[in-house]
Amino acid sequence: MANIYDGAFRTILNDCRKLIIPVINEIFGKHIQGRKKSVFFPTNIF
């Protein structure tokens, strides 16, 4: 079951980077505006 959520979150990070800040705000009840550039580094080890 966790793989479904991992895949969805990975898709958001890779394909919809502008949506990650609103998702984090919604999940944690924060109000981050995300005006700065975000850089994502993959941490998966294959």
C-alpha distance matrix in Angstrom:
0.0 3.8 5.4 5.6 7.2 9.0 10.4 11.5 13.2 14.7 16.1 17.6 19.2 20.6 21.7 22.2 23.6 25.7 22.7 21.1 23.8 23.5 19.7 20.4 23.3 21.3 18.5 21.1 24.1 26.2 28.9 28.8 30.9 29.9 33.4 33.2 31.8 28.3 27.7 24.3 24.2 21.4 20.4 18.3 20.1 20.0
3.8 0.0 3.8 5.4 5.3 6.1 8.6 10.0 10.6 12.1 14.2 15.5 16.5 18.2 19.8 20.2 21.1 23.3 20.6 18.6 21.2 21.3 17.5 17.8 20.9 19.4 16.4 18.7 22.0 23.7 26.4 26.1 28.2 27.1 30.5 30.1 28.7 25.1 24.4 21.0 20.8 18.1 17.0 15.2 17.2 17.7
5.4 3.8 0.0 3.8 5.5 4.9 6.0 8.5 9.8 10.2 12.1 14.2 15.1 16.1 17.6 18.8 19.9 22.5 20.1 18.4 21.5 21.8 18.2 18.8 22.2 21.0 18.3 20.9 24.1 25.4 27.8 27.0 28.8 27.2 30.5 29.9 28.0 24.4 23.4 19.8 19.4 16.3 15.6 13.3 15.2 15.1
5.6 5.4 3.8 0.0 3.8 5.5 5.3 6.3 8.7 9.9 10.7 12.5 14.4 15.4 16.2 17.0 18.7 20.9 18.2 17.0 20.2 19.9 16.4 17.7 20.8 19.1 16.9 19.9 22.8 24.3 26.4 26.0 27.5 26.2 29.4 29.3 27.5 24.2 23.6 20.3 20.5 17.8 17.7 15.8 18.1 18.0
7.2 5.3 5.5 3.8 0.0 3.8 5.4 5.1 6.1 8.4 9.8 10.6 12.3 14.1 15.2 15.3 16.4 18.4 15.6 14.0 16.9 16.7 13.0 14.0 17.2 15.7 13.3 16.2 19.1 20.6 22.8 22.4 24.1 22.9 26.3 26.2 24.7 21.4 21.1 18.0 18.6 16.4 16.3 15.1 18.0 18.6
9.0 6.1 4.9 5.5 3.8 0.0 3.8 5.5 5.2 6.0 8.5 9.9 10.5 12.1 14.0 14.7 15.3 18.0 15.7 13.6 16.7 17.4 14.0 14.4 18.0 17.3 14.9 17.3 20.5 21.4 23.4 22.4 24.1 22.4 25.6 24.9 23.1 19.6 18.8 15.3 15.4 12.8 12.7 11.3 14.2 15.0
10.4 8.6 6.0 5.3 5.4 3.8 0.0 3.8 5.5 5.0 6.1 8.7 9.8 10.4 11.7 13.0 14.5 17.3 15.2 13.9 17.4 18.0 14.8 16.1 19.5 18.7 16.9 19.7 22.5 23.3 24.9 23.8 24.9 23.0 25.9 25.4 23.2 19.9 19.0 15.6 15.8 13.1 13.8 12.0 14.9 14.9
11.5 10.0 8.5 6.3 5.1 5.5 3.8 0.0 3.8 5.4 5.1 6.3 8.7 10.0 10.3 10.7 12.5 14.7 12.2 11.4 14.9 14.8 11.7 13.6 16.7 15.6 14.3 17.4 19.9 20.7 22.2 21.3 22.2 20.7 23.7 23.7 21.8 18.7 18.5 15.6 16.7 14.7 15.9 14.8 18.0 18.4
13.2 10.6 9.8 8.7 6.1 5.2 5.5 3.8 0.0 3.8 5.4 5.1 6.3 8.7 10.0 9.8 10.5 12.8 10.5 8.6 12.0 12.7 9.6 10.7 14.2 13.7 12.2 14.8 17.6 18.0 19.5 18.3 19.5 17.7 20.9 20.6 18.9 15.6 15.4 12.5 13.8 12.3 13.4 13.1 16.7 17.8
14.7 12.1 10.2 9.9 8.4 6.0 5.0 5.4 3.8 0.0 3.8 5.4 5.1 6.1 8.4 9.5 10.1 13.3 11.9 10.2 13.8 15.1 12.5 13.4 17.0 17.1 15.7 18.0 20.8 20.8 22.0 20.2 21.1 18.7 21.5 20.6 18.3 14.9 14.0 10.7 11.4 9.4 10.9 10.4 13.9 14.8
16.1 14.2 12.1 10.7 9.8 8.5 6.1 5.1 5.4 3.8 0.0 3.8 5.4 5.2 5.6 7.2 9.0 12.0 10.7 10.2 14.0 14.8 12.6 14.4 17.6 17.4 16.7 19.4 21.8 21.8 22.5 20.9 21.2 18.9 21.4 21.0 18.6 15.7 15.1 12.4 13.7 12.0 14.2 13.6 16.9 17.2
17.6 15.5 14.2 12.5 10.6 9.9 8.7 6.3 5.1 5.4 3.8 0.0 3.8 5.6 5.5 4.8 6.2 8.6 6.9 6.5 10.3 11.1 9.2 11.2 14.2 14.2 14.0 16.6 18.6 18.4 18.9 17.3 17.5 15.4 18.0 18.0 16.0 13.3 13.5 11.4 13.6 12.9 15.2 15.4 19.0 20.0
19.2 16.5 15.1 14.4 12.3 10.5 9.8 8.7 6.3 5.1 5.4 3.8 0.0 3.8 6.0 5.9 5.2 8.6 8.2 6.5 10.0 12.0 10.5 11.4 14.6 15.5 15.1 17.0 19.2 18.4 18.9 16.7 16.9 14.2 16.7 15.8 13.5 10.4 10.0 7.6 9.9 9.6 12.2 13.0 16.7 18.1
20.6 18.2 16.1 15.4 14.1 12.1 10.4 10.0 8.7 6.1 5.2 5.6 3.8 0.0 3.8 6.1 6.3 10.0 10.4 9.8 13.2 15.1 13.9 15.1 18.2 19.0 18.7 20.7 22.9 22.0 22.2 19.9 19.6 16.7 18.6 17.5 14.6 11.9 10.9 8.5 10.2 9.5 12.7 13.0 16.3 17.1
21.7 19.8 17.6 16.2 15.2 14.0 11.7 10.3 10.0 8.4 5.6 5.5 6.0 3.8 0.0 3.8 6.1 8.9 9.2 10.0 13.5 14.5 13.8 15.8 18.4 18.8 19.2 21.6 23.3 22.5 22.3 20.3 19.5 17.0 18.6 18.2 15.5 13.5 13.2 11.6 13.7 13.3 16.5 16.6 19.8 20.2
22.2 20.2 18.8 17.0 15.3 14.7 13.0 10.7 9.8 9.5 7.2 4.8 5.9 6.1 3.8 0.0 3.8 5.5 5.6 7.2 10.3 11.0 10.7 13.1 15.2 15.7 16.6 18.9 20.2 19.4 18.9 17.0 16.2 13.9 15.8 16.0 13.9 12.1 12.9 11.9 14.8 14.9 17.9 18.6 22.1 23.0
23.6 21.1 19.9 18.7 16.4 15.3 14.5 12.5 10.5 10.1 9.0 6.2 5.2 6.3 6.1 3.8 0.0 3.8 5.4 5.6 8.1 10.1 10.3 11.7 13.9 15.2 16.0 17.7 19.0 17.6 17.0 14.6 13.7 10.9 12.7 12.5 10.3 8.3 9.4 9.0 12.3 13.3 16.4 17.7 21.3 22.7
25.7 23.3 22.5 20.9 18.4 18.0 17.3 14.7 12.8 13.3 12.0 8.6 8.6 10.0 8.9 5.5 3.8 0.0 3.8 5.7 6.8 8.0 9.6 11.3 12.4 13.9 15.6 17.1 17.7 16.1 14.8 12.5 11.0 8.8 10.4 11.2 9.9 9.1 11.4 11.9 15.5 16.8 19.8 21.3 24.9 26.5
22.7 20.6 20.1 18.2 15.6 15.7 15.2 12.2 10.5 11.9 10.7 6.9 8.2 10.4 9.2 5.6 5.4 3.8 0.0 3.8 5.6 5.5 6.2 8.8 10.1 10.8 12.4 14.4 15.1 14.2 13.6 12.1 11.4 10.1 12.6 13.8 12.9 11.4 13.6 13.2 16.6 17.3 19.8 21.0 24.7 26.2
21.1 18.6 18.4 17.0 14.0 13.6 13.9 11.4 8.6 10.2 10.2 6.5 6.5 9.8 10.0 7.2 5.6 5.7 3.8 0.0 3.8 5.6 5.1 6.2 8.6 9.9 10.5 12.1 13.6 12.5 12.6 10.8 11.1 9.3 12.5 12.9 12.0 9.6 11.5 10.7 13.9 14.7 16.8 18.3 22.1 23.9
23.8 21.2 21.5 20.2 16.9 16.7 17.4 14.9 12.0 13.8 14.0 10.3 10.0 13.2 13.5 10.3 8.1 6.8 5.6 3.8 0.0 3.8 5.4 5.2 6.1 8.6 10.0 10.6 11.3 9.5 9.0 7.0 7.4 6.3 9.8 10.8 11.1 9.4 12.2 12.4 15.8 17.2 19.1 21.0 24.8 27.0
23.5 21.3 21.8 19.9 16.7 17.4 18.0 14.8 12.7 15.1 14.8 11.1 12.0 15.1 14.5 11.0 10.1 8.0 5.5 5.6 3.8 0.0 3.8 5.5 5.0 6.1 8.6 10.0 9.9 9.0 8.4 8.0 8.4 8.7 12.0 13.8 14.4 13.1 15.9 15.8 19.1 20.2 21.9 23.5 27.3 29.2
19.7 17.5 18.2 16.4 13.0 14.0 14.8 11.7 9.6 12.5 12.6 9.2 10.5 13.9 13.8 10.7 10.3 9.6 6.2 5.1 5.4 3.8 0.0 3.8 5.4 5.1 6.1 8.6 9.7 9.8 10.6 10.4 11.6 11.5 15.0 16.2 16.3 14.1 16.2 15.2 18.1 18.5 19.9 21.1 24.8 26.6
20.4 17.8 18.8 17.7 14.0 14.4 16.1 13.6 10.7 13.4 14.4 11.2 11.4 15.1 15.8 13.1 11.7 11.3 8.8 6.2 5.2 5.5 3.8 0.0 3.8 5.4 5.1 6.0 7.9 7.4 9.0 8.5 10.7 10.6 14.4 15.1 15.5 13.1 15.2 14.4 17.1 17.8 18.7 20.4 24.0 26.3
23.3 20.9 22.2 20.8 17.2 18.0 19.5 16.7 14.2 17.0 17.6 14.2 14.6 18.2 18.4 15.2 13.9 12.4 10.1 8.6 6.1 5.0 5.4 3.8 0.0 3.8 5.6 5.5 5.3 4.5 5.7 6.4 8.9 10.1 13.7 15.3 16.5 14.9 17.6 17.3 20.3 21.3 22.4 24.1 27.8 30.1
21.3 19.4 21.0 19.1 15.7 17.3 18.7 15.6 13.7 17.1 17.4 14.2 15.5 19.0 18.8 15.7 15.2 13.9 10.8 9.9 8.6 6.1 5.1 5.4 3.8 0.0 3.8 5.7 5.3 6.9 8.5 10.0 12.1 13.4 16.9 18.7 19.6 17.8 20.3 19.5 22.4 22.8 23.7 25.0 28.6 30.7
18.5 16.4 18.3 16.9 13.3 14.9 16.9 14.3 12.2 15.7 16.7 14.0 15.1 18.7 19.2 16.6 16.0 15.6 12.4 10.5 10.0 8.6 6.1 5.1 5.6 3.8 0.0 3.8 5.8 8.0 10.7 11.8 14.5 15.2 18.9 20.1 20.6 18.3 20.2 18.9 21.2 21.3 21.7 22.8 26.3 28.4
21.1 18.7 20.9 19.9 16.2 17.3 19.7 17.4 14.8 18.0 19.4 16.6 17.0 20.7 21.6 18.9 17.7 17.1 14.4 12.1 10.6 10.0 8.6 6.0 5.5 5.7 3.8 0.0 3.8 5.5 9.1 10.3 13.7 14.7 18.3 19.3 20.4 18.2 20.2 19.3 21.6 22.1 22.2 23.8 27.2 29.7
24.1 22.0 24.1 22.8 19.1 20.5 22.5 19.9 17.6 20.8 21.8 18.6 19.2 22.9 23.3 20.2 19.0 17.7 15.1 13.6 11.3 9.9 9.7 7.9 5.3 5.3 5.8 3.8 0.0 3.8 6.9 9.5 12.6 14.5 17.9 19.6 21.2 19.6 22.1 21.7 24.3 25.2 25.6 27.3 30.7 33.2
26.2 23.7 25.4 24.3 20.6 21.4 23.3 20.7 18.0 20.8 21.8 18.4 18.4 22.0 22.5 19.4 17.6 16.1 14.2 12.5 9.5 9.0 9.8 7.4 4.5 6.9 8.0 5.5 3.8 0.0 3.8 5.9 9.3 11.4 14.6 16.2 18.1 16.9 19.7 19.9 22.7 24.0 24.7 26.8 30.3 32.9
28.9 26.4 27.8 26.4 22.8 23.4 24.9 22.2 19.5 22.0 22.5 18.9 18.9 22.2 22.3 18.9 17.0 14.8 13.6 12.6 9.0 8.4 10.6 9.0 5.7 8.5 10.7 9.1 6.9 3.8 0.0 3.8 6.3 9.2 11.9 14.2 16.5 16.0 19.3 20.1 23.3 25.0 26.2 28.4 32.0 34.6
28.8 26.1 27.0 26.0 22.4 22.4 23.8 21.3 18.3 20.2 20.9 17.3 16.7 19.9 20.3 17.0 14.6 12.5 12.1 10.8 7.0 8.0 10.4 8.5 6.4 10.0 11.8 10.3 9.5 5.9 3.8 0.0 3.8 5.8 8.7 10.5 12.9 12.4 15.8 16.9 20.2 22.3 23.6 26.1 29.7 32.4
30.9 28.2 28.8 27.5 24.1 24.1 24.9 22.2 19.5 21.1 21.2 17.5 16.9 19.6 19.5 16.2 13.7 11.0 11.4 11.1 7.4 8.4 11.6 10.7 8.9 12.1 14.5 13.7 12.6 9.3 6.3 3.8 0.0 3.8 5.7 8.6 11.2 11.8 15.5 17.2 20.7 23.0 24.9 27.4 31.0 33.5
29.9 27.1 27.2 26.2 22.9 22.4 23.0 20.7 17.7 18.7 18.9 15.4 14.2 16.7 17.0 13.9 10.9 8.8 10.1 9.3 6.3 8.7 11.5 10.6 10.1 13.4 15.2 14.7 14.5 11.4 9.2 5.8 3.8 0.0 3.8 5.5 7.6 8.0 11.8 13.7 17.3 19.8 21.9 24.5 28.1 30.5
33.4 30.5 30.5 29.4 26.3 25.6 25.9 23.7 20.9 21.5 21.4 18.0 16.7 18.6 18.6 15.8 12.7 10.4 12.6 12.5 9.8 12.0 15.0 14.4 13.7 16.9 18.9 18.3 17.9 14.6 11.9 8.7 5.7 3.8 0.0 3.8 6.7 8.9 12.6 15.3 18.8 21.7 24.1 26.9 30.3 32.7
33.2 30.1 29.9 29.3 26.2 24.9 25.4 23.7 20.6 20.6 21.0 18.0 15.8 17.5 18.2 16.0 12.5 11.2 13.8 12.9 10.8 13.8 16.2 15.1 15.3 18.7 20.1 19.3 19.6 16.2 14.2 10.5 8.6 5.5 3.8 0.0 3.8 6.4 9.7 12.9 16.1 19.3 21.7 24.7 27.9 30.5
31.8 28.7 28.0 27.5 24.7 23.1 23.2 21.8 18.9 18.3 18.6 16.0 13.5 14.6 15.5 13.9 10.3 9.9 12.9 12.0 11.1 14.4 16.3 15.5 16.5 19.6 20.6 20.4 21.2 18.1 16.5 12.9 11.2 7.6 6.7 3.8 0.0 3.8 6.6 10.0 13.2 16.4 19.1 22.0 25.1 27.5
28.3 25.1 24.4 24.2 21.4 19.6 19.9 18.7 15.6 14.9 15.7 13.3 10.4 11.9 13.5 12.1 8.3 9.1 11.4 9.6 9.4 13.1 14.1 13.1 14.9 17.8 18.3 18.2 19.6 16.9 16.0 12.4 11.8 8.0 8.9 6.4 3.8 0.0 3.8 6.5 10.0 13.0 15.6 18.4 21.7 24.1
27.7 24.4 23.4 23.6 21.1 18.8 19.0 18.5 15.4 14.0 15.1 13.5 10.0 10.9 13.2 12.9 9.4 11.4 13.6 11.5 12.2 15.9 16.2 15.2 17.6 20.3 20.2 20.2 22.1 19.7 19.3 15.8 15.5 11.8 12.6 9.7 6.6 3.8 0.0 3.8 6.6 10.0 12.7 15.6 18.6 21.1
24.3 21.0 19.8 20.3 18.0 15.3 15.6 15.6 12.5 10.7 12.4 11.4 7.6 8.5 11.6 11.9 9.0 11.9 13.2 10.7 12.4 15.8 15.2 14.4 17.3 19.5 18.9 19.3 21.7 19.9 20.1 16.9 17.2 13.7 15.3 12.9 10.0 6.5 3.8 0.0 3.8 6.5 9.3 12.0 15.2 17.6
24.2 20.8 19.4 20.5 18.6 15.4 15.8 16.7 13.8 11.4 13.7 13.6 9.9 10.2 13.7 14.8 12.3 15.5 16.6 13.9 15.8 19.1 18.1 17.1 20.3 22.4 21.2 21.6 24.3 22.7 23.3 20.2 20.7 17.3 18.8 16.1 13.2 10.0 6.6 3.8 0.0 3.8 6.3 9.3 12.1 14.7
21.4 18.1 16.3 17.8 16.4 12.8 13.1 14.7 12.3 9.4 12.0 12.9 9.6 9.5 13.3 14.9 13.3 16.8 17.3 14.7 17.2 20.2 18.5 17.8 21.3 22.8 21.3 22.1 25.2 24.0 25.0 22.3 23.0 19.8 21.7 19.3 16.4 13.0 10.0 6.5 3.8 0.0 3.8 5.8 8.8 11.1
20.4 17.0 15.6 17.7 16.3 12.7 13.8 15.9 13.4 10.9 14.2 15.2 12.2 12.7 16.5 17.9 16.4 19.8 19.8 16.8 19.1 21.9 19.9 18.7 22.4 23.7 21.7 22.2 25.6 24.7 26.2 23.6 24.9 21.9 24.1 21.7 19.1 15.6 12.7 9.3 6.3 3.8 0.0 3.8 6.4 9.7
18.3 15.2 13.3 15.8 15.1 11.3 12.0 14.8 13.1 10.4 13.6 15.4 13.0 13.0 16.6 18.6 17.7 21.3 21.0 18.3 21.0 23.5 21.1 20.4 24.1 25.0 22.8 23.8 27.3 26.8 28.4 26.1 27.4 24.5 26.9 24.7 22.0 18.4 15.6 12.0 9.3 5.8 3.8 0.0 3.8 6.3
20.1 17.2 15.2 18.1 18.0 14.2 14.9 18.0 16.7 13.9 16.9 19.0 16.7 16.3 19.8 22.1 21.3 24.9 24.7 22.1 24.8 27.3 24.8 24.0 27.8 28.6 26.3 27.2 30.7 30.3 32.0 29.7 31.0 28.1 30.3 27.9 25.1 21.7 18.6 15.2 12.1 8.8 6.4 3.8 0.0 3.8
20.0 17.7 15.1 18.0 18.6 15.0 14.9 18.4 17.8 14.8 17.2 20.0 18.1 17.1 20.2 23.0 22.7 26.5 26.2 23.9 27.0 29.2 26.6 26.3 30.1 30.7 28.4 29.7 33.2 32.9 34.6 32.4 33.5 30.5 32.7 30.5 27.5 24.1 21.1 17.6 14.7 11.1 9.7 6.3 3.8 0.0
